[in-house]
């Protein structure tokens, strides 16, 4: 994602990994990440942030654009 290759799809691919860490590692430790063993709120934040990145798209400075999710008509004057 940092380099800018298909950031939208990389963000979407990383969401299940973070959700898996919540279920398997951090879920039983409670809410706060400062709890012993780390809580589940920090990986949940990153899962939501990655989903927002997926919805927003690649950005202006990306090196390789992802394909558009929907075809938008081009308006020419």
Secondary structure, 3 states (H helix, E strand, C coil): CCCCECHHHHHHHHHHHHHHHHHHHHHHHCCCCCCCCCCCHHHHHHHHHHHHHHHHCCCCCCCECCCCCCCCCCCCC
